[in-house]
Amino acid sequence: MSSKVIDHFPDIDDFEELLEDARMAAGSDWEETFVADMKAKYERYGEDMFISNAQLDKLNKIVNED
């Protein structure tokens, strides 16, 4: 189910930090494209952007891959 970014991140700076961390950690073309697409959507819609749990999980996975 999708909800808005603001529903997951009351402090929107935390989401922006997650996006930047994911951009820096992306290790494949697919991950780079995924993060760039998420960033573009965020720039367009801001905190009202819809994000699914799967998308959020993927961003966190990109950041936390070792």
C-alpha positions in Angstrom: 0.0 0.0 0.0 1.2 3.5 -0.8 1.2 6.4 1.5 2.7 9.9 1.4 6.4 10.5 2.2 5.3 12.8 5.1 3.4 9.8 6.6 6.7 8.0 7.0 9.0 10.9 7.7 7.5 13.7 9.9 10.9 15.4 9.6 11.2 15.6 5.8 15.0 16.1 6.1 15.2 12.4 7.1 13.7 11.4 3.7 16.0 13.8 1.8 19.0 12.3 3.7 17.8 8.7 2.8 17.6 9.7 -0.9 21.1 11.2 -0.8 22.5 8.2 1.1 20.8 5.8 -1.5 22.2 7.9 -4.4 25.7 7.6 -2.9 25.4 3.9 -2.2 23.8 2.7 -5.4 25.9 -0.1 -6.8 24.2 -0.9 -10.1 22.7 0.8 -13.0 19.2 -0.3 -11.9 19.7 1.1 -8.4 21.0 4.4 -9.8 18.0 4.7 -12.1 15.6 3.7 -9.2 17.0 6.4 -6.9 17.1 9.0 -9.6 13.5 8.3 -10.4 12.5 8.6 -6.8 14.4 11.8 -6.4 12.8 13.3 -9.6 9.3 12.3 -8.2 10.2 13.9 -4.9 11.3 17.1 -6.5 8.0 17.2 -8.4 5.6 16.3 -5.6 7.6 17.0 -2.4 6.3 15.6 0.9 3.0 14.7 -0.8 4.7 12.2 -3.1 3.3 8.7 -2.7 5.7 6.0 -1.8 5.0 2.3 -1.4 6.4 0.1 1.4 8.3 -1.8 -1.2 9.9 1.4 -2.6 10.9 2.5 0.9 12.3 -1.0 1.7 14.4 -0.8 -1.5 15.8 2.6 -0.6 16.8 1.3 2.8 18.2 -1.9 1.3 20.4 0.2 -1.1 21.7 2.3 1.8 22.4 -0.7 4.1 24.0 -3.1 1.6 27.5 -4.0 2.6 
